[in-house]
């Protein structure tokens, strides 16, 4: 994606998701779909997509959420998946069954000219926390909803409630410097952790009836394949992976040993179940 097609303040995100980072996520599509399936199940339950509806799936990534919504709305409905990542959208198009009622666009939802008042549901699984100016982004998205339209998305709660992210990272920090700190409103996984901030953003964008429902889960980072698979996953994507970038082999080996010791606490058979906490956010247009 050309950064000139995006909101100027989203340029860094466009660059990341179209570079090696985005490609790593696309390469892990099959694993991530299994790992995050419990989140998608909760989102579908709260979003209530119905036959014949039109769904706008923001930050659709490699397509799992768009395909799931398409299964609910059926042939009389339609899903429009939007993402800034070329590698992930390529994987989405490969994964989507032929004839499924799904269209994709490589676009920044902050500025994309959606058809006004054309969608029944605006939804996202972890795709809306990366906007630099989220009030502007959601204002543009709300225009795409019908007056009767609704919103439902999943986002992460704060880091201390998410050993899913933090347990491997803290193990790595025994061996490498900490990543640069992120401000609470900087784009990133935890940008929507604050209930007050999310409510303010959506209110500024014109949404009403805003509700945030907390959910606690255990996510199997091994996806039933044992400790080695869990370690491999943390080395491929996520904050622990970023913290280890460019480190020497002996440092990486020591960090892997520490991760193995830490993750052993969460192992149950061939699963490694890390606690995670999310919000399901709902609102009306």
VEXNUSE-717149 format. One record per residue (C-alpha): residue number from 1; x, y negated, z negated. Coordinates in nm, 4 decimals. Each point is the difference from the previous one (the first is absolute). Example, Ala and Ser with C-alpha at 12.3 -4.5 7.8 and 13.67 -1.06 7.14 Angstrom:
# residues 2
{milum 1; c1 1.2300; c2 0.4500; c3 -0.7800}
{milum 2; c1 0.1370; c2 -0.3440; c3 0.0660}
***
This chain:
# residues 285
{milum 1; c1 0.0000; c2 0.0000; c3 0.0000}
{milum 2; c1 0.1245; c2 -0.3473; c3 0.0884}
{milum 3; c1 0.0192; c2 -0.2175; c3 -0.3124}
{milum 4; c1 -0.1368; c2 -0.2881; c3 0.2080}
{milum 5; c1 -0.3355; c2 0.1819; c3 -0.0030}
{milum 6; c1 -0.0115; c2 -0.0080; c3 -0.3797}
{milum 7; c1 -0.0534; c2 -0.2640; c3 -0.2657}
{milum 8; c1 0.3399; c2 -0.1662; c3 -0.0425}
{milum 9; c1 0.0263; c2 0.0950; c3 -0.3675}
{milum 10; c1 -0.0626; c2 0.3674; c3 0.0796}
{milum 11; c1 0.3081; c2 0.0207; c3 0.2246}
{milum 12; c1 0.2085; c2 0.1904; c3 -0.2571}
{milum 13; c1 -0.2689; c2 0.2657; c3 -0.0361}
{milum 14; c1 -0.0330; c2 0.0329; c3 0.3778}
{milum 15; c1 0.3755; c2 0.0489; c3 0.0277}
{milum 16; c1 0.0108; c2 0.2637; c3 -0.2740}
{milum 17; c1 -0.2937; c2 0.2079; c3 0.1228}
{milum 18; c1 0.1328; c2 -0.0008; c3 0.3568}
{milum 19; c1 0.3529; c2 0.0921; c3 -0.1021}
{milum 20; c1 0.1551; c2 0.3079; c3 -0.1608}
{milum 21; c1 -0.2281; c2 -0.0365; c3 -0.3041}
{milum 22; c1 -0.3154; c2 0.0282; c3 0.2054}
{milum 23; c1 0.1462; c2 0.2905; c3 0.1957}
{milum 24; c1 0.0743; c2 0.1893; c3 -0.3216}
{milum 25; c1 -0.3615; c2 -0.0400; c3 -0.1078}
{milum 26; c1 -0.1215; c2 0.1176; c3 0.3406}
{milum 27; c1 0.2298; c2 0.3035; c3 -0.0159}
{milum 28; c1 -0.1483; c2 0.0920; c3 -0.3390}
{milum 29; c1 -0.3605; c2 -0.0308; c3 0.1216}
{milum 30; c1 -0.0984; c2 0.3619; c3 -0.0616}
{milum 31; c1 0.1487; c2 0.0057; c3 -0.3507}
{milum 32; c1 -0.1430; c2 -0.3379; c3 -0.0983}
{milum 33; c1 -0.3486; c2 0.1014; c3 0.1163}
{milum 34; c1 0.0087; c2 0.2950; c3 -0.2415}
{milum 35; c1 0.1576; c2 -0.1983; c3 -0.2830}
{milum 36; c1 -0.2485; c2 -0.2887; c3 0.0160}
{milum 37; c1 -0.3111; c2 0.2049; c3 0.0830}
{milum 38; c1 -0.1402; c2 -0.0426; c3 -0.3563}
{milum 39; c1 0.0083; c2 -0.3780; c3 0.0432}
{milum 40; c1 -0.1748; c2 0.0183; c3 0.3354}
{milum 41; c1 -0.2694; c2 0.2240; c3 -0.1491}
{milum 42; c1 -0.0759; c2 -0.2581; c3 -0.2694}
{milum 43; c1 -0.0012; c2 -0.2839; c3 0.2526}
{milum 44; c1 -0.2419; c2 0.1830; c3 0.2283}
{milum 45; c1 -0.2300; c2 0.0686; c3 -0.2922}
{milum 46; c1 -0.0105; c2 -0.3669; c3 -0.1035}
{milum 47; c1 -0.0068; c2 -0.1461; c3 0.3527}
{milum 48; c1 -0.2966; c2 0.2178; c3 0.1029}
{milum 49; c1 0.0501; c2 -0.0102; c3 0.3790}
{milum 50; c1 -0.3216; c2 0.1088; c3 0.1653}
{milum 51; c1 -0.0919; c2 0.1416; c3 0.3403}
{milum 52; c1 -0.0128; c2 -0.2687; c3 0.2664}
{milum 53; c1 0.2003; c2 -0.2605; c3 -0.1919}
{milum 54; c1 0.2945; c2 -0.1990; c3 0.1333}
{milum 55; c1 0.3058; c2 0.0089; c3 -0.2247}
{milum 56; c1 0.3047; c2 -0.2278; c3 0.0043}
{milum 57; c1 0.2964; c2 0.1897; c3 -0.1497}
{milum 58; c1 0.2760; c2 -0.2458; c3 -0.0935}
{milum 59; c1 0.3562; c2 0.1266; c3 -0.0283}
{milum 60; c1 -0.1127; c2 0.3309; c3 0.1442}
{milum 61; c1 0.3581; c2 0.1281; c3 0.0256}
{milum 62; c1 0.0276; c2 0.3439; c3 0.1563}
{milum 63; c1 -0.3751; c2 0.0398; c3 0.0312}
{milum 64; c1 -0.1154; c2 0.2299; c3 -0.2823}
{milum 65; c1 -0.2465; c2 -0.2527; c3 -0.1383}
{milum 66; c1 -0.1357; c2 -0.0983; c3 0.3429}
{milum 67; c1 -0.0562; c2 0.3649; c3 0.0899}
{milum 68; c1 -0.1743; c2 0.0625; c3 -0.3322}
{milum 69; c1 -0.2300; c2 -0.2983; c3 0.0495}
{milum 70; c1 -0.0734; c2 0.1134; c3 0.3550}
{milum 71; c1 -0.1095; c2 0.3388; c3 -0.1312}
{milum 72; c1 -0.2536; c2 -0.1772; c3 -0.2221}
{milum 73; c1 -0.1421; c2 -0.2481; c3 0.2526}
{milum 74; c1 -0.0233; c2 0.2587; c3 0.2785}
{milum 75; c1 -0.0397; c2 -0.0514; c3 0.3702}
{milum 76; c1 -0.2601; c2 -0.2741; c3 -0.0508}
{milum 77; c1 0.2508; c2 -0.2076; c3 -0.2008}
{milum 78; c1 0.3469; c2 -0.1374; c3 0.0668}
{milum 79; c1 0.3236; c2 -0.0600; c3 -0.1907}
{milum 80; c1 0.2519; c2 -0.2699; c3 0.0856}
{milum 81; c1 0.3410; c2 0.0619; c3 -0.1578}
{milum 82; c1 0.2405; c2 -0.2938; c3 -0.0201}
{milum 83; c1 0.3661; c2 0.0068; c3 -0.1022}
{milum 84; c1 0.3202; c2 -0.1951; c3 0.0665}
{milum 85; c1 0.2133; c2 0.3159; c3 0.0302}
{milum 86; c1 0.0609; c2 0.1281; c3 0.3511}
{milum 87; c1 0.1586; c2 0.3287; c3 -0.1176}
{milum 88; c1 -0.2890; c2 0.0782; c3 -0.2332}
{milum 89; c1 -0.2666; c2 -0.0874; c3 0.2563}
{milum 90; c1 0.1708; c2 0.2232; c3 0.2531}
{milum 91; c1 -0.0297; c2 0.2847; c3 -0.2502}
{milum 92; c1 -0.3638; c2 -0.0958; c3 -0.0672}
{milum 93; c1 -0.0858; c2 0.0282; c3 0.3675}
{milum 94; c1 0.1721; c2 0.3390; c3 0.0166}
{milum 95; c1 -0.1878; c2 0.1241; c3 -0.3074}
{milum 96; c1 -0.3475; c2 -0.1211; c3 0.0927}
{milum 97; c1 -0.2159; c2 0.2730; c3 0.1583}
{milum 98; c1 -0.0897; c2 -0.0607; c3 0.3620}
{milum 99; c1 -0.3416; c2 -0.1586; c3 0.0271}
{milum 100; c1 -0.0080; c2 -0.1206; c3 -0.3607}
{milum 101; c1 -0.1775; c2 -0.3377; c3 -0.0375}
{milum 102; c1 0.3202; c2 -0.1833; c3 -0.0891}
{milum 103; c1 0.1847; c2 -0.2912; c3 0.1600}
{milum 104; c1 0.3341; c2 -0.1394; c3 -0.1150}
{milum 105; c1 0.1652; c2 -0.3400; c3 0.0355}
{milum 106; c1 0.3581; c2 -0.1034; c3 -0.0710}
{milum 107; c1 -0.0799; c2 -0.3293; c3 -0.1674}
{milum 108; c1 0.0301; c2 -0.2205; c3 -0.3074}
{milum 109; c1 -0.3431; c2 -0.0066; c3 -0.1633}
{milum 110; c1 0.0735; c2 -0.3504; c3 -0.1298}
{milum 111; c1 -0.0309; c2 -0.1531; c3 0.3460}
{milum 112; c1 -0.1607; c2 0.2652; c3 0.2216}
{milum 113; c1 -0.3113; c2 -0.1340; c3 0.1808}
{milum 114; c1 -0.2529; c2 0.2582; c3 -0.1182}
{milum 115; c1 -0.3486; c2 -0.0124; c3 0.1488}
{milum 116; c1 -0.2011; c2 -0.2037; c3 -0.2524}
{milum 117; c1 -0.2589; c2 0.1759; c3 -0.2161}
{milum 118; c1 0.0622; c2 0.3352; c3 0.1679}
{milum 119; c1 0.0955; c2 0.2416; c3 -0.2813}
{milum 120; c1 -0.2023; c2 0.1605; c3 -0.2774}
{milum 121; c1 0.2985; c2 0.0984; c3 -0.2125}
{milum 122; c1 0.3485; c2 -0.1408; c3 -0.0558}
{milum 123; c1 0.2203; c2 0.2666; c3 -0.1585}
{milum 124; c1 0.3631; c2 0.0729; c3 -0.0751}
{milum 125; c1 0.2120; c2 0.2574; c3 -0.1776}
{milum 126; c1 0.3058; c2 -0.1900; c3 -0.1236}
{milum 127; c1 0.0092; c2 -0.2229; c3 0.3087}
{milum 128; c1 -0.0864; c2 -0.3457; c3 -0.1345}
{milum 129; c1 0.2702; c2 -0.0692; c3 -0.2614}
{milum 130; c1 0.2560; c2 -0.1263; c3 0.2515}
{milum 131; c1 -0.1619; c2 -0.3257; c3 0.1139}
{milum 132; c1 0.2080; c2 -0.3100; c3 -0.0742}
{milum 133; c1 -0.3143; c2 -0.2152; c3 -0.0234}
{milum 134; c1 -0.2706; c2 0.2510; c3 -0.0944}
{milum 135; c1 -0.2789; c2 -0.2569; c3 -0.0381}
{milum 136; c1 0.0538; c2 -0.1032; c3 0.3625}
{milum 137; c1 0.0140; c2 0.3632; c3 0.1101}
{milum 138; c1 -0.3197; c2 0.0979; c3 -0.1793}
{milum 139; c1 -0.1809; c2 -0.3087; c3 0.1252}
{milum 140; c1 0.0741; c2 0.1105; c3 0.3557}
{milum 141; c1 -0.1092; c2 0.3555; c3 -0.0800}
{milum 142; c1 -0.3232; c2 -0.1112; c3 -0.1643}
{milum 143; c1 -0.1014; c2 -0.1770; c3 0.3217}
{milum 144; c1 0.0118; c2 0.3406; c3 0.1706}
{milum 145; c1 -0.2613; c2 0.1393; c3 -0.2404}
{milum 146; c1 -0.3716; c2 -0.0205; c3 0.0536}
{milum 147; c1 -0.1858; c2 -0.2127; c3 -0.2589}
{milum 148; c1 -0.1069; c2 0.3294; c3 -0.1583}
{milum 149; c1 0.3541; c2 0.1383; c3 0.0199}
{milum 150; c1 0.2048; c2 0.1325; c3 -0.2892}
{milum 151; c1 0.3607; c2 0.0533; c3 -0.0973}
{milum 152; c1 0.1750; c2 0.2944; c3 -0.1693}
{milum 153; c1 0.3736; c2 0.0508; c3 -0.0378}
{milum 154; c1 0.2554; c2 0.1818; c3 -0.2125}
{milum 155; c1 0.3020; c2 -0.1735; c3 -0.1517}
{milum 156; c1 0.2529; c2 0.0903; c3 -0.2674}
{milum 157; c1 -0.0222; c2 -0.1084; c3 -0.3612}
{milum 158; c1 0.3103; c2 -0.1365; c3 -0.1724}
{milum 159; c1 0.3349; c2 0.1824; c3 0.0024}
{milum 160; c1 -0.0062; c2 0.1147; c3 -0.3643}
{milum 161; c1 -0.3193; c2 0.1952; c3 0.0762}
{milum 162; c1 0.1597; c2 0.1696; c3 0.3006}
{milum 163; c1 0.2695; c2 0.2560; c3 -0.0831}
{milum 164; c1 -0.0716; c2 0.1126; c3 0.3570}
{milum 165; c1 0.2300; c2 -0.2863; c3 0.1028}
{milum 166; c1 0.1934; c2 -0.0763; c3 -0.3137}
{milum 167; c1 0.1147; c2 0.3390; c3 -0.1319}
{milum 168; c1 0.2311; c2 0.0745; c3 0.2966}
{milum 169; c1 0.1104; c2 -0.3630; c3 0.0152}
{milum 170; c1 0.0973; c2 -0.0161; c3 -0.3678}
{milum 171; c1 0.2041; c2 0.3176; c3 0.0445}
{milum 172; c1 0.1845; c2 -0.1575; c3 0.2939}
{milum 173; c1 0.0624; c2 -0.3189; c3 -0.2003}
{milum 174; c1 0.2324; c2 0.1985; c3 -0.2271}
{milum 175; c1 0.2463; c2 -0.0043; c3 0.2902}
{milum 176; c1 -0.0670; c2 -0.3039; c3 0.2212}
{milum 177; c1 -0.0872; c2 -0.3690; c3 -0.0453}
{milum 178; c1 -0.3649; c2 -0.0899; c3 -0.0251}
{milum 179; c1 -0.1834; c2 -0.1226; c3 0.3082}
{milum 180; c1 -0.0617; c2 -0.3772; c3 0.0198}
{milum 181; c1 -0.3013; c2 -0.0823; c3 -0.2194}
{milum 182; c1 -0.3315; c2 -0.0663; c3 0.1730}
{milum 183; c1 -0.2301; c2 -0.2728; c3 -0.1188}
{milum 184; c1 -0.3527; c2 0.1106; c3 -0.0993}
{milum 185; c1 -0.1436; c2 -0.1685; c3 0.3094}
{milum 186; c1 0.2685; c2 0.1032; c3 0.2483}
{milum 187; c1 -0.1182; c2 0.2348; c3 0.2775}
{milum 188; c1 0.0589; c2 0.3601; c3 -0.0970}
{milum 189; c1 -0.1581; c2 0.3080; c3 -0.1578}
{milum 190; c1 -0.0913; c2 -0.1744; c3 -0.3273}
{milum 191; c1 -0.1116; c2 -0.3352; c3 0.1402}
{milum 192; c1 -0.3634; c2 0.0793; c3 -0.0838}
{milum 193; c1 0.0622; c2 0.1507; c3 -0.3435}
{milum 194; c1 -0.1537; c2 -0.3014; c3 -0.1757}
{milum 195; c1 -0.3783; c2 0.0102; c3 -0.0275}
{milum 196; c1 -0.0069; c2 -0.3781; c3 -0.0438}
{milum 197; c1 0.2044; c2 -0.0582; c3 0.3152}
{milum 198; c1 -0.2036; c2 0.2336; c3 0.2199}
{milum 199; c1 -0.3256; c2 -0.1541; c3 -0.1205}
{milum 200; c1 0.1350; c2 -0.3488; c3 0.0714}
{milum 201; c1 0.1245; c2 0.0922; c3 0.3489}
{milum 202; c1 -0.3243; c2 0.1615; c3 0.1080}
{milum 203; c1 -0.2051; c2 -0.2826; c3 -0.1484}
{milum 204; c1 0.2057; c2 -0.2575; c3 0.1903}
{milum 205; c1 -0.0588; c2 0.2021; c3 0.3176}
{milum 206; c1 -0.3772; c2 -0.0150; c3 -0.0520}
{milum 207; c1 -0.0788; c2 0.3461; c3 -0.1375}
{milum 208; c1 -0.2514; c2 0.0527; c3 -0.2808}
{milum 209; c1 -0.0969; c2 0.2815; c3 -0.2355}
{milum 210; c1 0.3674; c2 0.0866; c3 -0.0535}
{milum 211; c1 0.0621; c2 0.3091; c3 -0.2141}
{milum 212; c1 0.3191; c2 0.1877; c3 -0.0873}
{milum 213; c1 -0.0219; c2 0.3589; c3 -0.1154}
{milum 214; c1 0.3108; c2 0.1619; c3 -0.1539}
{milum 215; c1 0.0925; c2 0.3587; c3 0.0823}
{milum 216; c1 0.2761; c2 0.2210; c3 -0.1384}
{milum 217; c1 0.1357; c2 0.2877; c3 0.2049}
{milum 218; c1 0.2816; c2 0.2511; c3 0.0114}
{milum 219; c1 0.1641; c2 0.0046; c3 0.3412}
{milum 220; c1 0.2065; c2 0.3012; c3 0.1023}
{milum 221; c1 0.3189; c2 -0.1448; c3 0.1464}
{milum 222; c1 0.1099; c2 0.3544; c3 0.0856}
{milum 223; c1 -0.3305; c2 0.0775; c3 0.1781}
{milum 224; c1 0.0294; c2 0.3541; c3 -0.1330}
{milum 225; c1 0.3443; c2 0.0605; c3 0.1471}
{milum 226; c1 0.2156; c2 -0.0174; c3 -0.3119}
{milum 227; c1 0.2532; c2 -0.2333; c3 -0.1557}
{milum 228; c1 0.2274; c2 -0.0265; c3 0.3042}
{milum 229; c1 -0.2905; c2 -0.1337; c3 0.2065}
{milum 230; c1 -0.0827; c2 -0.2523; c3 -0.2720}
{milum 231; c1 0.3595; c2 -0.1237; c3 -0.0038}
{milum 232; c1 0.0128; c2 -0.0170; c3 0.3780}
{milum 233; c1 -0.3136; c2 -0.2128; c3 0.0089}
{milum 234; c1 0.1380; c2 -0.2538; c3 -0.2462}
{milum 235; c1 0.3185; c2 -0.0233; c3 0.2063}
{milum 236; c1 -0.1886; c2 -0.0729; c3 0.3221}
{milum 237; c1 -0.2404; c2 -0.2801; c3 -0.0977}
{milum 238; c1 -0.0904; c2 -0.2085; c3 -0.3024}
{milum 239; c1 0.1921; c2 -0.2167; c3 -0.2483}
{milum 240; c1 0.2442; c2 0.2723; c3 -0.1100}
{milum 241; c1 0.0972; c2 0.0473; c3 0.3620}
{milum 242; c1 0.0571; c2 -0.3734; c3 0.0454}
{milum 243; c1 0.2105; c2 -0.0200; c3 -0.3153}
{milum 244; c1 0.2307; c2 0.2722; c3 0.1356}
{milum 245; c1 0.0498; c2 -0.1524; c3 0.3455}
{milum 246; c1 0.3693; c2 -0.0391; c3 0.0805}
{milum 247; c1 0.1213; c2 0.1823; c3 -0.3109}
{milum 248; c1 0.2939; c2 0.2425; c3 0.0139}
{milum 249; c1 -0.0637; c2 0.3724; c3 0.0086}
{milum 250; c1 0.1146; c2 0.0621; c3 -0.3578}
{milum 251; c1 -0.2291; c2 -0.2733; c3 -0.1318}
{milum 252; c1 -0.2932; c2 0.1432; c3 0.1934}
{milum 253; c1 0.0769; c2 0.3481; c3 -0.1304}
{milum 254; c1 0.0046; c2 -0.1239; c3 -0.3597}
{milum 255; c1 -0.3272; c2 -0.1870; c3 0.0551}
{milum 256; c1 -0.1613; c2 0.3118; c3 0.1467}
{milum 257; c1 0.1019; c2 0.1977; c3 -0.3087}
{milum 258; c1 -0.1614; c2 -0.2619; c3 -0.2222}
{milum 259; c1 -0.3164; c2 0.0028; c3 0.2109}
{milum 260; c1 -0.0139; c2 0.3769; c3 -0.0244}
{milum 261; c1 0.0232; c2 -0.0178; c3 -0.3798}
{milum 262; c1 -0.2695; c2 -0.2678; c3 -0.0162}
{milum 263; c1 -0.2414; c2 0.1682; c3 0.2399}
{milum 264; c1 0.0377; c2 0.3341; c3 -0.1791}
{milum 265; c1 -0.2201; c2 -0.1465; c3 -0.2736}
{milum 266; c1 -0.2880; c2 -0.0198; c3 0.2501}
{milum 267; c1 0.0508; c2 0.3360; c3 0.1704}
{milum 268; c1 -0.2774; c2 0.2588; c3 -0.0044}
{milum 269; c1 0.0923; c2 0.2993; c3 0.2103}
{milum 270; c1 0.0820; c2 -0.1276; c3 0.3482}
{milum 271; c1 -0.1728; c2 -0.3349; c3 -0.0644}
{milum 272; c1 0.1492; c2 -0.3161; c3 -0.1485}
{milum 273; c1 -0.2953; c2 -0.2031; c3 -0.1275}
{milum 274; c1 0.0836; c2 -0.3651; c3 -0.0612}
{milum 275; c1 -0.2591; c2 -0.2232; c3 -0.1697}
{milum 276; c1 -0.1330; c2 -0.2819; c3 0.2158}
{milum 277; c1 -0.2503; c2 -0.2800; c3 -0.0562}
{milum 278; c1 -0.2004; c2 -0.1878; c3 0.2629}
{milum 279; c1 -0.2793; c2 -0.2501; c3 0.0356}
{milum 280; c1 -0.2949; c2 0.0559; c3 0.2299}
{milum 281; c1 -0.1128; c2 -0.3498; c3 0.0899}
{milum 282; c1 -0.3483; c2 -0.0620; c3 0.1381}
{milum 283; c1 -0.1778; c2 -0.3190; c3 0.1049}
{milum 284; c1 -0.2687; c2 -0.1409; c3 0.2270}
{milum 285; c1 0.0468; c2 -0.2274; c3 0.2974}
***
